Structures are given as C-alpha cells and as structure tokens.
Amino acid sequence: MLKNLIFDFGNVLFDLDLGQIEKKLATAFGENFEQAKAKLYGTRIFELYEIGGISTEEFVETIRHAASPPISPDEVVAAWNGIFLDFPKHRLEMLLRLRERFSVFLLSNINELHEKYVADFLRREHGIEDFETKYFDGVYYSHLIRLRKPDREIFEYVLADAELVAEECVFFDDLPENVEAARRVGIRGILHPVGFEIMENVQRTLEIDKIMEHR
C-alpha cells in the first residue's frame, strides 16, 4: 500500500538548465575556460560541496582561481545559480493536495548556495517563507546529511530517519542511476523524464497503484 511519496528537486519540481553553469563560466573565464574546466573536473570539488565536505567560501575560491587571472566571486555565484528556471505554482499546489493523502518528502543532492537561492526564489516569486515545513513531511538535503544519491546509504538514512517502510514508498527522480539505487533498497523508483510535467507522472503512478490495490 502506497503511503509515502519522495521527490527529487531539480528537473522534477524545480525546472533547471544545467548547461548554464558551463556557459556562464566560459564567458567569465574567456580564453582560459578550458584550462579552468580541466582543473575543476580533475578534482572532487562538486561532489564534496554537495555533501558539505567544503564550505561555500572554499568552493567559490577554488572555482574563481581555477585559471589565471581569477574571476570574481560574484561571477562564480551567478554561474552556479544560473541553472534555475522556474518552480510553477501548480506544482506547489500539487504537493499540498498530495499531503492530504500521503506523507510527502524531498530528497535532493543540493548544496548551500542552491538551497539559499531556492529559498530566495520562493520568497520572491511566491511569497513563501516556510517552504520545507508547509509542503513536506520531511526534507533531506545532501549537504546537510553528508550523503548523496545514488549511494545506497542516503536512501537507508531517509527510511530510518522518517521511519518509513520501503515498500510503501515511491520515489521520483530524473536520473536513472538514482531510480535504480532506490529500487535496490525496496523503494518503487519512477524515472521522471526531463521536460515532462511531474503532475502527470504522479497521477499515472497513483492510478496504477489504485488498480493494483484492487486486484
């Protein structure tokens, strides 16, 4: 019996354009971009930042000094936050409706800069001050719990912390490796294709669950 819905954030609830980071950094670094890119991708800086392994200050300083001359901190932050497109109001309304029937959770590989950007966006665009508590029964951010998808441990952590039964959960994510990782711990993983509307995917999943329930 389905009792719990777990959502990824980026490109599931909040639309993203991930290519913007590289485009904006290329503009900022100019002819030195390839040098900077090679240096950054030769480290674990992005993964480390995602699990809170380095501070925001260290992260920004590392990127801005990836090539000489360094770019400004503001250019780094603008590039890093350039991925965000929109979080439509109808998805927020969907989450509230779902909470009337299910426990709803957010599980995201996210870092401090992006978490702050999202909070500012929701306050600015939708007047929302209490996003995490209003729309979810629990929120799990990788940089706060020091775990990230697709590692098995992050799913086990959520199940234990929220006291959930894996077979009573469904998880929506846009990356196949994350969906497979959820399935390996017994959670029903649903791949959400980028560009499709999550409301339709949720509705289809719930309809299938209802049919199976009455067999």
NUNUPA-214200 format. One record per atom (N, C-alpha, C, O): residue in one letter; z, y, x. Coordinates in steps of 0.02 Angstrom, whole numbers, padded with zeros to 5 digits, always signed. Atoms other than C-alpha are relative to their C-alpha. Example, Ala and Ser with C-alpha at 12.3 -4.5 7.8 and 13.67 -1.06 7.14 Angstrom:
2
a+00000-00059+00045 a+00390-00225+00615 a+00000+00060+00045 a+00033+00059+00097 s-00003-00059-00042 s+00357-00053+00684 s+00037+00055-00039 s+00045+00110-00014 
END
This chain:
215
m+00000-00060+00042 m+00000+00000+00000 m+00000+00062+00044 m+00042+00069+00088 l+00006-00061-00041 l-00053+00167+00072 l+00053+00051-00020 l+00057+00072-00078 k-00053-00049+00013 k+00092+00288+00089 k-00005+00061+00044 k+00021+00114+00027 n-00001-00053-00050 n+00055+00395+00241 n-00070+00017+00025 n-00109-00028+00042 l+00063-00024-00026 l-00094+00500+00295 l+00013+00039+00065 l+00054+00084+00066 i-00008-00033-00065 i-00108+00553+00478 i-00067+00031+00019 i-00118-00003+00021 f+00062-00036-00016 f-00236+00685+00527 f+00000+00023+00072 f+00050+00048+00098 d+00015-00036-00062 d-00308+00736+00693 d-00012+00073-00021 d-00020+00087-00080 f+00008-00071+00016 f-00329+00925+00704 f-00072+00024+00011 f-00108+00040-00036 g+00066-00028-00017 g-00487+00980+00796 g-00057-00041-00026 g-00060-00101-00017 n+00060+00031+00030 n-00651+00943+00705 n+00016-00050-00054 n-00026-00091-00072 v-00019+00037+00061 v-00555+00859+00565 v+00026+00050-00051 v+00000+00054-00106 l-00025-00054+00043 l-00454+01002+00490 l-00025+00068+00022 l-00046+00109-00019 f+00022-00064-00028 f-00500+01146+00606 f-00067-00011+00034 f-00072-00050+00081 d+00067+00008-00030 d-00686+01162+00647 d-00002+00031+00070 d+00024+00086+00081 l+00004-00023-00069 l-00722+01179+00833 l-00071-00001+00026 l-00115-00035+00000 d+00061+00003-00040 d-00865+01215+00951 d+00023-00009+00072 d+00033+00040+00108 l-00030+00015-00065 l-00804+01129+01109 l-00042+00026+00058 l-00016+00039+00112 g+00043-00023-00053 g-00954+01186+01210 g+00011+00072+00020 g-00013+00094+00072 q-00011-00071-00015 q-00895+01366+01205 q+00041+00011+00062 q+00033+00062+00096 i-00041-00008-00061 i-00768+01339+01344 i-00045+00005+00061 i-00040+00052+00101 e+00044+00001-00058 e-00902+01295+01470 e-00047+00060+00000 e-00060+00089+00053 k+00046-00057+00004 k-01021+01430+01408 k+00034+00065+00022 k+00006+00104+00059 k-00035-00062-00016 k-00891+01567+01422 k+00023+00002+00073 k+00024+00054+00105 l-00019+00003-00071 l-00829+01508+01592 l-00061+00011+00044 l-00056+00041+00098 a+00062-00011-00038 a-01009+01504+01653 a-00017+00073+00004 a-00040+00098+00055 t+00013-00072+00001 t-01028+01685+01601 t+00049+00036+00046 t+00030+00081+00083 a-00052-00033-00040 a-00864+01733+01684 a-00009-00012+00075 a-00003+00034+00115 f+00007+00017-00071 f-00895+01642+01850 f-00069+00017+00027 f-00077+00025+00088 g+00067-00016-00023 g-01080+01681+01856 g-00029-00053+00046 g-00026-00112+00029 e+00033+00047-00046 e-01169+01601+02004 e+00049-00049+00032 e+00027-00097+00063 n-00050+00045-00030 n-01006+01520+02059 n+00025-00052-00049 n+00072-00090-00033 f-00027+00045+00052 f-00984+01420+01899 f-00003-00073+00020 f+00046-00109+00009 e+00006+00071-00017 e-01049+01253+01964 e+00054-00021+00051 e+00080-00076+00048 q-00053+00013-00049 q-00928+01264+02110 q+00068-00007-00035 q+00107-00052-00021 a-00063+00002+00038 a-00784+01302+01991 a+00005-00062-00043 a+00057-00095-00046 k+00002+00058+00044 k-00836+01165+01871 k+00015-00064+00039 k+00056-00105+00017 a-00010+00060-00041 a-00842+01032+02008 a+00073-00005+00022 a+00102-00059+00022 k-00069+00000-00023 k-00672+01083+02072 k+00048-00018-00057 k+00094-00058-00047 l-00045+00012+00057 l-00590+01082+01900 l-00005-00071-00026 l+00046-00103-00041 y+00008+00068+00026 y-00664+00917+01843 y+00019-00053+00051 y+00024-00112+00034 g-00024+00047-00051 g-00610+00838+02006 g+00076-00007-00001 g+00104-00045+00038 t-00073+00004+00006 t-00429+00863+01953 t+00017-00026-00070 t-00027-00039-00111 r-00023+00021+00066 r-00324+00807+01804 r+00030+00058-00038 r+00073+00049-00082 i-00032-00059+00027 i-00285+00985+01754 i-00001+00003-00077 i+00048+00022-00108 f+00005-00005+00073 f-00347+00973+01574 f+00046-00051-00034 f+00080-00035-00083 e-00045+00051+00027 e-00255+00811+01539 e+00072+00019+00012 e+00114+00011-00033 l-00070-00020-00015 l-00098+00874+01625 l+00023+00056-00047 l+00080+00054-00071 y-00018-00054+00044 y-00099+01032+01521 y+00011-00025-00071 y+00055+00000-00107 e-00004+00028+00068 e-00124+00931+01362 e+00065-00038-00012 e+00088-00043-00069 i-00063+00035+00008 i+00035+00831+01395 i+00059+00040+00027 i+00112+00012+00040 g-00054-00042-00023 g+00138+00978+01454 g+00020-00012+00072 g+00076+00005+00092 g-00016+00014-00070 g+00128+00924+01635 g-00002+00060+00045 g+00026+00059+00100 i-00001-00064-00035 i+00093+01101+01694 i+00008+00055-00051 i-00008+00047-00110 s-00012-00056+00045 s+00138+01269+01621 s-00066+00037-00015 s-00116+00027+00019 t+00059-00040+00017 t+00015+01388+01539 t-00018+00046+00058 t-00077+00054+00073 e+00014-00044-00057 e+00033+01507+01686 e-00035-00037+00056 e-00083-00013+00085 e+00031+00041-00053 e-00009+01368+01810 e-00071-00018-00019 e-00117-00017+00023 f+00066+00019+00025 f-00156+01314+01703 f-00049+00057+00007 f-00105+00048+00033 v+00044-00058-00003 v-00230+01488+01691 v-00015+00019+00073 v-00072+00035+00090 e+00010-00018-00070 e-00204+01524+01876 e-00046-00049+00036 e-00087-00030+00077 t+00043+00050-00031 t-00287+01360+01926 t-00072+00011-00019 t-00117+00007+00024 i+00069-00011+00022 i-00441+01396+01823 i-00029+00064+00029 i-00086+00064+00053 r+00028-00064-00023 r-00460+01577+01874 r-00015+00000+00075 r-00057+00038+00099 h+00012+00004-00073 h-00452+01530+02059 h-00043-00060+00019 h-00045-00079+00077 a+00042+00059-00014 a-00572+01382+02043 a-00060+00019+00043 a-00091-00025+00074 a+00054-00024-00044 a-00702+01489+02133 a+00018+00071+00022 a+00061+00103-00008 s-00014-00067-00027 s-00702+01649+02233 s-00063+00044-00010 s-00118+00023+00006 p-00063-00031+00019 p-00692+01786+02180 p+00028-00028-00066 p-00011-00052-00108 p-00030+00026+00062 p-00568+01735+02044 p-00019+00042-00060 p-00035+00101-00054 i+00011-00037+00062 i-00596+01782+01863 i+00068+00022-00026 i+00119+00002+00001 s-00063-00026+00025 s-00463+01871+01760 s+00035-00049-00046 s+00002-00092-00076 p-00036+00043+00048 p-00326+01785+01659 p-00027+00007-00071 p-00032-00042-00108 d+00027-00011+00067 d-00398+01864+01501 d-00065-00038-00011 d-00078-00063-00065 e+00064+00037+00006 e-00568+01785+01537 e+00013-00074-00009 e-00022-00108-00047 v-00017+00071+00007 v-00487+01614+01556 v+00024-00015-00071 v+00001-00062-00102 v-00028+00011+00067 v-00390+01629+01393 v-00054+00007-00054 v-00057-00032-00101 a+00055-00010+00048 a-00542+01696+01299 a-00047-00060-00001 a-00069-00082-00054 a+00043+00059-00004 a-00647+01550+01360 a+00034-00061-00031 a+00004-00098-00069 w-00038+00058+00023 w-00512+01422+01323 w+00008+00000-00076 w+00004-00052-00109 n-00009-00006+00073 n-00484+01487+01146 n-00066+00010-00037 n-00066+00017-00098 g+00065-00013+00031 g-00670+01512+01114 g-00026-00057-00043 g-00076-00049-00077 i+00024+00059+00037 i-00686+01339+01035 i+00012+00006-00075 i-00021-00029-00114 f-00021+00001+00070 f-00606+01386+00869 f-00049+00036-00046 f-00070+00093-00032 l+00047-00028+00049 l-00720+01417+00720 l+00036+00020-00064 l+00043+00079-00079 d-00030-00016+00065 d-00632+01403+00553 d+00045-00057-00025 d+00033-00116-00010 f-00043+00047+00036 f-00494+01318+00454 f-00004+00023-00073 f+00037+00064-00094 p+00011-00024+00069 p-00557+01338+00274 p+00060-00010-00045 p+00099-00058-00038 k-00057+00001+00045 k-00432+01373+00137 k+00001-00064-00042 k+00055-00089-00059 h+00001+00059+00043 h-00490+01223+00034 h+00032-00061+00034 h+00056-00106+00000 r-00032+00056-00034 r-00426+01105+00169 r+00076+00007-00001 r+00113-00042-00005 l-00071-00012+00007 l-00255+01186+00164 l+00023-00021-00070 l+00076-00051-00078 e-00016+00019+00069 e-00255+01162-00025 e-00001-00076-00007 e+00040-00105-00043 m+00003+00073+00001 m-00306+00981+00001 m+00064-00031+00026 m+00090-00079-00003 l-00061+00027-00030 l-00155+00950+00112 l+00058+00005-00048 l+00099-00042-00053 l-00055-00008+00049 l-00036+01018-00020 l-00007-00051-00057 l+00043-00079-00079 r+00010+00049+00054 r-00114+00907-00154 r+00018-00070+00024 r+00049-00109-00012 l-00015+00067-00026 l-00101+00755-00042 l+00075-00011+00008 l+00098-00067+00000 r-00073+00007-00009 r+00083+00789-00008 r+00036-00016-00065 r+00094-00037-00064 e-00030+00018+00064 e+00116+00766-00193 e+00002-00076-00009 e+00041-00102-00049 r+00006+00073+00009 r+00069+00581-00174 r+00017-00039+00064 r+00036-00097+00061 f-00008+00034-00064 f+00086+00540+00011 f+00043+00041+00048 f+00054+00101+00037 s-00027-00036-00057 s+00179+00584+00168 s-00059+00017+00045 s-00101-00026+00058 v+00058-00024-00037 v+00060+00687+00274 v+00022+00023+00070 v+00071+00061+00076 f-00019-00015-00069 f+00065+00702+00464 f-00059+00028+00039 f-00117+00014+00023 l+00051-00027-00045 l-00029+00795+00600 l+00013-00028+00070 l+00069-00024+00095 l-00006+00028-00067 l-00062+00710+00767 l-00058+00026+00042 l-00116+00009+00030 s+00053-00036-00036 s-00156+00814+00894 s+00011+00001+00075 s+00067+00013+00098 n+00000-00017-00072 n-00199+00820+01078 n-00011+00075+00004 n-00067+00099-00003 i+00004-00073+00001 i-00161+01004+01093 i+00045+00028+00054 i+00093-00004+00075 n-00039-00032-00054 n-00092+01124+01222 n+00031+00064-00027 n+00019+00085-00083 e-00038-00059+00022 e+00018+01278+01215 e-00044+00058-00021 e-00032+00090-00072 l+00044-00056+00017 l-00122+01407+01216 l-00034-00011-00068 l-00038+00035-00108 h+00033+00014+00064 h-00213+01321+01073 h+00048-00001-00058 h+00032+00020-00113 e-00050+00000+00053 e-00055+01295+00974 e+00015+00072-00022 e+00020+00087-00082 k-00014-00070+00016 k-00019+01482+00984 k-00059+00033-00035 k-00050+00072-00081 y+00059-00028+00032 y-00198+01526+00939 y-00003-00021-00073 y-00016+00020-00117 v+00002+00025+00069 v-00191+01416+00784 v+00051+00036-00044 v+00035+00056-00100 a-00052-00035+00039 a-00028+01495+00727 a-00020+00072-00015 a-00010+00096-00071 d+00023-00069+00010 d-00100+01670+00751 d-00058+00003-00050 d-00060+00047-00092 f+00057+00003+00045 f-00262+01622+00661 f+00023-00009-00072 f+00001+00027-00117 l-00023+00014+00069 l-00171+01552+00509 l+00039+00059-00028 l+00036+00073-00088 r-00037-00059+00022 r-00058+01704+00501 r-00049+00057-00018 r-00041+00091-00068 r+00048-00055+00008 r-00205+01824+00517 r-00049-00013-00058 r-00062+00032-00098 e+00052+00015+00049 e-00332+01735+00406 e+00026-00022-00068 e-00005-00009-00119 h-00025+00029+00063 h-00223+01651+00275 h+00070+00023-00018 h+00097+00002-00070 g-00068-00024+00015 g-00054+01739+00284 g+00052-00055+00002 g+00102-00051-00033 i-00046+00058-00003 i+00032+01575+00329 i+00046+00007+00061 i+00024+00013+00117 e-00050-00004-00053 e+00193+01585+00430 e+00032-00068+00015 e+00060-00078+00069 d-00037+00063-00005 d+00258+01408+00402 d-00046-00060-00004 d-00032-00108-00040 f+00052+00051+00004 f+00104+01301+00429 f+00026-00071+00009 f+00012-00115-00032 e-00021+00068-00017 e+00189+01150+00507 e+00045-00031-00053 e+00039-00091-00068 t-00047+00028+00049 t+00326+01130+00376 t-00027+00002-00071 t-00008-00039-00112 k+00027-00005+00068 k+00227+01185+00223 k-00051-00054-00015 k-00055-00079-00071 y+00056+00045+00012 y+00080+01068+00246 y+00010-00071+00026 y-00031-00115+00011 f-00009+00066-00030 f+00152+00918+00340 f+00073-00023-00004 f+00119+00017-00004 d-00067+00030-00004 d+00299+00799+00337 d+00021-00008+00072 d+00080-00015+00087 g-00015+00004-00071 g+00287+00788+00525 g-00060+00022+00041 g-00117+00007+00022 v+00053-00024-00044 v+00186+00869+00665 v+00014-00025+00071 v+00069-00016+00097 y-00007+00028-00067 y+00156+00785+00833 y-00054+00029+00045 y-00113+00013+00039 y+00045-00032-00047 y+00079+00889+00972 y+00009-00032+00069 y+00065-00041+00092 s-00003+00036-00063 s+00036+00803+01136 s+00040+00037+00054 s+00077+00006+00092 h-00033-00037-00054 h+00102+00943+01247 h+00076+00004-00010 h+00112+00019+00037 l-00072-00001+00014 l+00273+00934+01162 l+00032-00069+00008 l+00089-00074+00030 i-00029+00067-00005 i+00297+00746+01156 i-00021-00036+00064 i+00000-00092+00077 r+00021+00025-00066 r+00214+00718+01327 r-00039-00066-00004 r-00036-00107+00042 l+00044+00058+00009 l+00096+00586+01259 l-00065+00023-00030 l-00067+00076-00063 r+00064-00021+00027 r-00087+00592+01213 r-00041-00059-00024 r-00034-00115+00000 k+00049+00051+00020 k-00220+00496+01120 k-00053-00007+00055 k-00068+00043+00088 p-00007+00062+00040 p-00295+00369+01146 p+00053-00048+00025 p+00049-00108+00011 d-00051+00046-00026 d-00141+00298+01234 d+00039-00031-00058 d+00058+00004-00105 r-00036+00037+00053 r-00053+00167+01128 r+00069+00030-00013 r+00092+00032-00070 e-00069-00024+00006 e+00116+00246+01162 e+00008+00057-00050 e+00060+00063-00082 i-00007-00056+00046 i+00080+00402+01059 i+00003-00023-00073 i+00039+00006-00113 f-00002+00027+00068 f+00047+00300+00902 f+00066-00035-00013 f+00094-00029-00067 e-00065+00034+00007 e+00201+00194+00931 e+00056+00052-00007 e+00104+00041-00044 y-00051-00053+00005 y+00301+00354+00954 y+00002+00029-00071 y+00056+00037-00099 v+00002-00028+00068 v+00243+00427+00787 v+00029-00049-00051 v+00068-00029-00093 l-00026+00050+00047 l+00278+00265+00694 l+00076-00005+00004 l+00110-00008-00047 a-00072+00007-00008 a+00453+00253+00767 a+00037+00063-00022 a+00087+00060-00057 d-00034-00063+00015 d+00498+00437+00752 d+00002+00015-00075 d+00053+00038-00101 a+00004-00014+00072 a+00440+00454+00571 a+00021-00060-00043 a+00022-00056-00104 e-00021+00062+00034 e+00499+00278+00527 e-00053-00023-00049 e-00040-00033-00109 l+00056+00021+00041 l+00329+00225+00463 l-00018-00072+00014 l-00007-00098+00070 v+00028+00067-00008 v+00255+00052+00435 v-00075+00009+00013 v-00110+00040-00027 a+00070-00011-00021 a+00086+00044+00524 a-00049-00016-00056 a-00097+00021-00067 e+00047+00023+00052 e+00001-00050+00382 e+00000+00046-00061 e-00044+00038-00104 e-00003-00047+00056 e+00050+00088+00261 e-00029+00069+00018 e-00023+00117-00019 c+00027-00064-00026 c-00039+00223+00364 c-00075-00002+00007 c-00105-00054+00021 v+00071-00009-00016 v-00216+00287+00378 v-00005+00061+00045 v+00030+00111+00035 f+00006-00052-00051 f-00271+00396+00524 f-00072+00023+00004 f-00117-00018+00012 f+00067-00029-00004 f-00422+00514+00526 f-00008+00036+00066 f+00033+00079+00084 d+00013-00032-00065 d-00496+00564+00694 d-00075+00001+00012 d-00112-00042-00014 d+00072-00006-00013 d-00666+00620+00758 d-00023-00038+00061 d-00083-00041+00075 l+00019+00036-00060 l-00662+00515+00917 l+00011-00075-00008 l+00065-00097-00026 p-00005+00073+00009 p-00698+00327+00912 p+00057-00032+00039 p+00090-00077+00015 e-00052+00031-00041 e-00578+00288+01054 e+00070+00011-00029 e+00114-00032-00022 n-00065-00013+00031 n-00433+00368+00959 n+00009-00043-00063 n+00063-00069-00076 v-00002+00043+00060 v-00477+00274+00799 v+00015-00072+00020 v+00056-00105-00012 e-00011+00068-00023 e-00483+00110+00894 e+00072-00010+00025 e+00102-00062+00013 a-00069+00004-00025 a-00316+00146+00977 a+00049-00005-00059 a+00098-00043-00055 a-00043+00004+00060 a-00236+00174+00806 a-00004-00069-00031 a+00047-00097-00051 r+00009+00067+00030 r-00309+00011+00742 r+00037-00053+00040 r+00060-00103+00012 r-00032+00050-00042 r-00235-00083+00889 r+00076-00005-00013 r+00107-00055+00003 v-00071+00004+00017 v-00059-00040+00829 v+00010-00014-00074 v+00066-00011-00099 g-00005+00019+00070 g-00098-00088+00649 g-00014+00054-00050 g-00010+00042-00110 i+00016-00055+00045 i-00143+00082+00577 i-00073-00005-00020 i-00115-00022+00021 r+00070-00001+00021 r-00301+00094+00473 r-00033+00063+00028 r-00017+00119+00006 g+00033-00057-00031 g-00411+00207+00579 g-00066+00015-00033 g-00107-00031-00044 i+00062-00022+00033 i-00551+00307+00497 i-00034+00051+00045 i-00006+00103+00061 l+00038-00048-00041 l-00685+00390+00603 l-00028+00055-00045 l-00060+00042-00095 h+00025-00058+00038 h-00724+00565+00541 h-00056+00034+00040 h-00041+00067+00089 p+00055-00030-00038 p-00898+00621+00598 p+00003+00076+00001 p+00015+00108-00051 v+00000-00072-00007 v-00906+00799+00663 v-00055+00030-00045 v-00111+00006-00047 g+00048-00032+00044 g-00990+00913+00537 g+00005-00022-00072 g-00023+00011-00116 f-00011+00023+00068 f-00940+00813+00384 f+00065+00031-00028 f+00108+00052+00010 e-00059-00030+00031 e-00810+00875+00260 e+00055-00052-00007 e+00044-00106-00036 i-00056+00047+00000 i-00641+00791+00280 i+00022-00017-00071 i+00045-00073-00084 m-00021+00014+00068 m-00604+00807+00094 m-00039-00060-00029 m-00011-00100-00065 e+00041+00055+00025 e-00748+00688+00056 e+00021-00066+00032 e+00022-00118-00002 n-00022+00060-00035 n-00690+00563+00187 n+00067-00024-00028 n+00076-00084-00038 v-00065+00019+00028 v-00513+00566+00118 v-00009-00029-00070 v+00020-00082-00085 q+00011+00024+00068 q-00572+00546-00061 q-00029-00071+00000 q-00008-00114-00038 r+00031+00065-00003 r-00682+00398-00015 r+00050-00053+00023 r+00051-00108-00003 t-00051+00046-00025 t-00540+00316+00081 t+00051-00018-00054 t+00070-00076-00061 l-00050+00012+00053 l-00418+00336-00063 l-00030-00041-00057 l+00005-00082-00087 e+00033+00039+00053 e-00544+00267-00188 e-00005-00073+00020 e+00006-00118-00021 i+00004+00069-00024 i-00571+00113-00080 i+00069-00033-00002 i+00075-00091-00022 d-00068+00027+00001 d-00383+00091-00063 d+00022-00018-00071 d+00055-00069-00082 k-00018+00013+00070 k-00363+00101-00252 k-00033-00063-00025 k-00002-00102-00061 i+00036+00060+00020 i-00496-00032-00279 i+00033-00062+00030 i+00044-00112-00005 m-00031+00057-00033 m-00415-00148-00151 m+00068-00016-00031 m+00088-00074-00035 e-00068+00008+00028 e-00244-00120-00230 e-00002-00039-00066 e+00045-00076-00082 h+00003+00031+00066 h-00304-00183-00400 h-00038-00066+00000 h-00051-00095-00053 r+00034+00065-00004 r-00393-00339-00337 r+00050-00056-00011 r+00031-00115-00010 
END
